Amino acid sequence: MTPLYARHQRTTLAIATAVAAGALLATGLTTGVANARPATTAGVNTQHLAAAPLALSTAARASLFKDAQAAATETARQIGLGAKEKLIVKDVVKDADGTVHTRYERTYAGLPVLGGDLVVHASKSGRTEGVTRATNAAIKVASLRPRLAVAKAEKTAVSAARTLGSAQSTSDGARKVIWAGSGKPVLAYETVVGGFQDDGTPSRLHVVTDAATGKKLFQHQDVETASTGTGKSLYSGTVSLSTTKSGSSYQLNDTTRGGHLTYNKSHSSSTSKGTLFTDSDNVWGTGQASSSSTDQTAAVDAAYGAQETWDFYKNTFGRSGIKDDGTAAYSRVHYGSQYENAFWDDDCFCMTYGDGSGNNHPLTSLDVAGHEMSHGVTANTAGLDYSDESGGLNEATSDIMGTGVEFYANNSSDKGDYLIGEKIDLNGDGTPLRYMDKPSKDGGSADYWSSGVGDLDVHYSSGVANHFFYLLSEGSGAKTINGVSYNSPTYNGSKVTGIGRDKALQIWYKALTTYFTSSTNYKSARTGTLSAAKDLYGSTSTEYKTVAAAWTAVNVS
């Protein structure tokens, strides 16, 4: 499980996430990327429209899934997989020009292949134009009989969990898998250990152990950390909320956006949902911080953040909910006592927010809410592995999309900016938790790529992608936006002219959903975003050239 921020010598936000089991890897490889489409017609740029993802109905989406799974055996043969390997459809994206990007997970002799995910890109005619793979290693295992007893694998996992603060003495179970996350694929155990981390965040640690040698190969956390009523929020002023009348009272139940519900944990840290918020007059909250476990104000911010995030994804990318299936997640506020964190949990498909110091500093600001829900989008698309450089890209994706939500909302009480967590004041000195124009201003994040960036905490290695996104959107040098001053440097002293945030978001989202895999590192992210820019705007476009320039400006070349 991964919390909203990590504790270091200087407290900084680490709005964090991890991917579910089955999406683990360390290097990303792309072969045969889809061909470029015609860029212009009668002087009008149609490339973006052609490559834009369609908003699919539930029936259309289900049909694509069914057709892809029915053809999975033939697809596996065409792309060169072995006889023991099978493909399982995870996601399907269809572009306006008919191009279909199908994301698969893989099994070998019936066992899940961790790090075996891939995306097949097919033209409208059905011809395979390219495959983006998490690994190019051939999956061949001499024996499926483990030499290591399962009890020893579980002991290793419990020991790993204890170093992170868990008091669990037993695991929640282990299963045999094929580990393809690094080096030669091997038979392994994946063990899950529950409990809590040292800061009170729930824990569900996945540990992968070599089934022959007992060596720990990998570990990751699976909990990811951040009628119309009137809501008086703490961070966003007075807002409109979509609620539901039930009898003589109203519920924080947004049926217009997939049925998002907001629950009160009443300072409990149990795994239950809590109690659904209700109100007699449909006017919610006071706009003031309170340590009361029945306070509605934190719930207003959480519900407002959820609806703005839903609308952002729907109106910006045509995505209907985190899984793009029209179903909402739910939110829980007042989690734990003085819990200074927030997290996304893919198991419960929910966001959870603590109340912070004194139980009166809830971590429910708009960019945090957008960040947390974007962890869910990542988990249900690329599944970026929460480790090494891909973990930094995972974190940056949520920062990028959370920033997009804040600008989209256009709220006068919380204007859009390239600062992360500036409203919740976790540092206690009024400073933001992260800066996208120059990430190192937080005291720990990386401005530029280096060979050791993958060794940093993922909350700090994310700085490279955050910096790239800022440069792609706004360019280098000094600039003031919505009253906030920025001054973004470049590694090579170059001048970058931005293409605008809207185009930058489209490029990142397309790369995330069609070209990134669990293993994508910074070099692969450059390749993936260039492929996305080529699809959307053409390989000779200003947008394509600026993507390349922005990556070079953060030393990814």
N, C-alpha and C positions, 0 to 999 in steps of 0.2 A: 504494500500500500504506500502511496506517495502523497505527502501532505502538500498544502498550499505553499509553504516555505520551509526551508531547512534552517536549523540553528547553527550558526558559526560564531566566531568571535565577535563579529558585527552582525546583528540581526538584519537579514535581507530577505525579501520575498523570493520564494522559490515555488511559484505556482506550478505544481508538479503533476506528472502523470506517468503511468506505466501502461504497457499494453497487456492485453489478456494473453494467456498461454497460447502458444501456437503462432506467435508473431515475434520471433526472436532472431536477431542476426546482427552481424557487424560490418558487412560490406555490401554495397549495392551495385549491381551490374545491369546494363541495359544493352540489348542487342536488337538490331533491326527496327529502330523507332519508326512509327508510322510516317508515311510520306507527307510532305507539305501540301496544303490545299491551295487553290487559286486565291490570290490575295485581294484582287480588286475587280470590280465590275462597273463600267461606265464611270470610273473615277471615284467610286464609293467603296470604302474598305468593308468587304463582306467576310473577311477571314474570321473575325471575332464571332460573328453570328453563326458561321458554319461550324466552328469548333466548340461553340457554347453547349453545355449539357442541357438536355431537354428535361423539363419537369414532367416526370412520368406519373400516370395514374397508378393506383394500387394494382389494378388488373394488368396494365401494361408491364409494370415492373415484375410482377409475379410470372408473367408469360416469358419475359427475357430470362429470368432465373431458371424456369422450367426447361426452356430450349437449351440454355447453356449447359445445364446439368445432364440433359439427355445426350448432348454431343460431347460430354467430357472425356469419354474413352477415346474417341477419335481425335479430339484436341490433344490429349496426352501423347498419342502416337505421332501426330503431326509435328509436335514441338520436340520430339526426341526423348520422351521419358521412358523409363524402363517398364518391363512387364508387370512388376510388382507395385508400381506407382499409380495412384489414382488422384484425380482432381476433385475438389469440393468447392462449389461456387460460394464466394463470400459476398461479392458486391458486383453490380453491373451499372455502368454509366454509358448512356447513349447520347451522342452528339447530334446537333441539328442536321448535319450532312449525312447521317446514317452510320458514322463510325461508332463501333461498340468496343468499350474497354471492359473486359471481364476479369475480375480479381479472384484468384483461386488460392485455397490452402491445399496442402498435399498430404497424402498418406503413403506409407511404404509397408507392404505386407499387412495392412490394416492398422498400423501404428501411426499416430500423428507425427509429421515431420516439422519440428520447430526450426524455423528459418528456411522453410521450403516454399514460401509464398511467392506468387508471380502474377503478372498482369498480361493478358493476351489482348493485343490491339488488332481489331478486324475491320475491314472496309464494309461499306454498305452491302456489297455483294457476298460478304462472308469470308473473303480471302484474308488469311492471317498476314498482317503487315509488319508485325514486330512483337517481341516479348520482352517485358521488363522483369528480371529475375532478382530475387533476394540473394541467390547464390548460383554459380555455374558449376559447382561441384556435383559430380555424379553420385547418386544415392545408391551405394552398394554396401551391404552389411553381411559379413560372412555367417554370423549366427545370431539368431534372435533369442538365444538362451542366455540370460544374464549370469555372470560369475559372481556378482556381488549380491548378497542377501538384501532384500528390500528394507529390512530393519536397519541396516547400516546406512543406507541412503537417507532414511527418515531421521536417523541420529545426526547426520551431517546437516540436514536442513534445520532441525530444531536448534542446533548449535549456532547456525548462521542467524536465525531469527533472534536468539538471545542477545547476540552482539548488537542488535538494533533495538533492544529494549523489551522484547516479548518475554512474558513469563510462562509461556506455554512449555509443557514438558513432553507433549506428544504432537505428532503431525495430524493434519486433517485428511491424510491419505496420499498415496503415491501411485503413479501409473508409468508403464513403459512407453518410451517415445524414441524417435530418432532425432539426435541433435545434429543439426546442420549449420549451427550458428557460427562456427569457426573451424578452420582446418578440415580434416577428413571427417565425413559424417560417421557417427558411432551410435550404438545402442546405449540408451541412457534411461535414468529414472527422472521424472519430474515430480517433486514432492511439494505440497502446499502446507504452510504453517500459519495458523490464525493468531488471535490475540491482539495486543496493542503495541505500538511503537513507544519510544521513551517520552514523546511529548503528548501522548494520549490519542494520537491518530490510530484508527483501527489498522490492523496489519493482516495482510494475506500474502505472505512471501512465497514466491515460487522459486525453488532451487533445483537446478539440473545437475545430476551426478552421473559420471561415467559408470555404466553398468558392469564394466570389466575391471577398472582400476580403483573405483571409489573416489576419483578426483572430482572436486566441485568444478563444473564447467561454466556455470552462469547462475545468476540470481536476479530477480526483479520483483518489485512490489506491484500489486494488482489493484490498489486503490489509488485513484488519481486526484491529486490536489490541484478549486476554487469555486348577463345583465351588466352594466358597467358601474364599477364602484370608484370611489375616490380614495387614493392612498397618500398619506403624509409621510414621505420617506425621510431617512436620515441624510442621504447623500444626493438625491436627485430632485428634491423639492416635492411639490404636490403633483401627483401623476394619476392618470386614469388606469384602472385595473379591470380586466374582464373577470367577472365573478359569476356564481351560480346561486340562484335563490332556491332554498330548500325549506319548505314550510314557511315559518315566520322569520327565518334567519338567512343569512348569506354565507357562502363558502368561498374560500380562496381556491376556486376550481375553474380554470380557464378552458372551457369546452371549445372555444374558437381556435385554439392552438394545440390540438391533440390531447386535451384533457390534463394540462399541467396542474398539479396539486401542490400546495405548500403546507408543510406539517410543522408542529411545534414539538421539539424534543424535551423542552422543559428542563434543560441542563443535565439530561441523562446522556450517557454515552453507550447505551444499549444499541443493538442492531435493528430494533423496531423502527417503524416509520414515525411513530409519535402520534400526536392528535391533530387532525385537520383543523386549520384555523377557521373560525366562524365569527360572525358579527351581526348585530341586530339592525343597524341602520345603513350598512354598506359604505360607511366612512371609516377607513382603516388607519391606525397609527396616530402618532402625535407629532412626528417630525423631530422628536427629541430622543436622545439616547437614554436607555433605562436598563438597569440590571435585573428588572423583573422577568421572571421566566414566562410570564403571560404577555409580555410586551408584543404589540403587533408591528411596531415600526420596522424591525429587522425583516419581518415577513413581507412587508410592503416592498422593501428594496429587493428581496430575493425574487418575488413574483414579478416585479417590474423588469428586473434583469432577465428573467426567463422569457418574458414576452418580447422584449426588444431583441434578444438573441435569436429567437424563433423567426421574427420578422426580418432580421438582417439576413439570415441564411436563405429564407424564402424569397425575398425580393432582390437579393444580390446574386444568388447562385441558382435559384429555383429549387433549393433543397428543402424538403418538407420534414423537418425534425432531424434529430441527431442521426437516426438510422435511415433517413429519407423514406420513411414508411408511414408518415402522418401521425406517429405516436409520440407523445411527449414523455420526457423524464419527469421526476418530481424533485422538490426541494425540501430540505430539513434545516430549520434554524434553531438557535439556542442549544447547540450541541455541546455537551460537556460543561464543565465549570471553568471559566476563564481560559477556554481553549482558544489559543491564538493561531488558528489555522482554518483552512477550508479544503475540501477534497472532492474529487469525482470518483465514484465507484461504479465500474461497469457491471459488477455483479447485481447490485440493486438498481442499476440504471438511474442513479440519482446524484444530486449535488447536496453537500452537507456543509454548513457554515457554523463556525464557533463565534462566541461573543467577545473574544479578546480580553485584554487586561481589564479587571474589575467587572467583567461581564457587561460592559457598556460601550464596547468598541467592536460591534459586529463586522465581520469580514464580508460584507454583502454589497460592496460598491459595484457599479455597472461593469467596469472592465474586468473585475474579478469574476463576476457571474458569467460574462461572455467567455472568459478564459476557461473556466471550469467546464462549461458545456462543450467547448471546442475540444477538450480532451476526449469527450465522448465521440465527436466526429472523427478525430484521428484514430481512435481505437476501432471504429467501424469502417475505416477506409484503409489508409496505408498501414496502420498498426505499428507506427514507428517504435522500435525497441527502446526501452527506457534505460539506455546505457551507452557509454562512449559518445560518438558524435551524433548518432541517430537520436539519443536521448536529448541532446541539446536542440536538435531540430524539432523534436516533439514539444519541448517547452516553448520554443520560439513560435511554433505554429499557434499555440494558445495565446501567446502575447500578441501576435499579429492579428488574429481573429478577434480577440478581446478589444484591441484598439479599434478594429473595424466596427465592432458593435457600438463603441462609445461615440465614434464619429457619426454612425448611422442614426443613433437616437437623437442627435442634435438637441440635447437637453441643456438649457441655459444654466442650470445649477451644476452641471458636470460636463463641460464642453470637451469635445474631442481633443486628444493630445497624444503625444508619443511617449508618455510616462506611464508606468505600470504601478497600480496600487497607490496612487498619489492621495486618494481620499481617506484611506483607512489608517494611515500613520502608524504602521507597525514598528518603524524605527524610533518613534517617540520624539522625533525632532522636526516633524513636518516635511521630511524629504520623501520623494517617491521611492519605491522599492526597486525599480529598474528604469533605465534611460535608453531609448532606442537609438538616439542620434549619436551618443558616445557611451556605450554600455559600461565602460570602466569607471564611470563616475560613481557607480554604486560601491566601489571598493573591491570588487571581486570578479566581475564579468570580463570576458575577453572582447576587445574591439575587433581583433583580426584573427584569422586562422593561423595556427602554428602546429607543428607535428605533435605537440603535447596537449592540444586543446581537448582531445577526447579523454584525457586523464582528469580534467576538472570535473567538479560537481556539475551535473547537467543544467542546473539553474544558472551557472556561470558560463558554460560553453554555449548556451543559447545566445549569448551576446553577438556572436558572429553573424547568425541569421537575422537577428533583430536589427543589427547595423546595416546589413545588406538591404533589408526591407525598407528601412528609413531612406537610404540612399536612392533606391529604386523609385520610391514615392516622391521624395522631396529634393533629392540632390545633396551635394556637399556644401560646406561653408555655413555662414551665419544666416539665420532665417527666423522670423517670428510668425507663429501660427496660433490663432485664438488667444493671443496675449502671452504665449509661452515662447521664450527665446531658446533657439537651438543653434548649435555650431558643430557640424559633423565633419570630422577629418577623414582622410583616406590613407591607406597604407603606403601607396606609391606617390602621394602628393598630387594625384590627378584631380581634375574637376569633373564631377558627375552632375548632369542635369536630369532631374527626376521626370518620370512619365506621368506622375499623379497616382494618388493612393488607389483610386478605383481600378485602374488597369493593373497595378501591382497586386491587388487582392485577387483579381481574376486569374492572373498568372500563377500565384501561389496555390490557389484552390485547385486549379486544373492539375498542377504538378502533384499536389497531395493526393488527389482522387484518381489519377490515371498513370502517374509515373513513379511516385515514391513507393518503396516497399518497406518492410520491417527493418531492413538493413541499411537504408539510405544514409550515407555519410555526406560530408560537405562537398566533396568532389562530385558525388552522384547527384546531390541537390542542384549543383550548377547545371549538370547535364539535363536533369529533369525539368528545371524551370526554363532552360533554353528550348527544350522540346515543346513545353507548354506555350511559350511565347511564339514559337514557329507556327504551332497549330492555330493560335488565336490571331496573330498579326503578320505572319510571314517571316522568312529567314533573312530578308533584306530590310526589315522594318526598323524604325527607330527604337521600338519597344524591345525587339530582340537584341539589338546592339547595346541597349542600356542595361539589360539583364547581364550581359557579359561584362560590361564595364563596372557594374556595381559589385559583382563577385570578385573581379580583379582588385577593386578598391578595398576589399576586406581580405585580400591575399588568398583567395580561392581561384586558382587558375589551372 
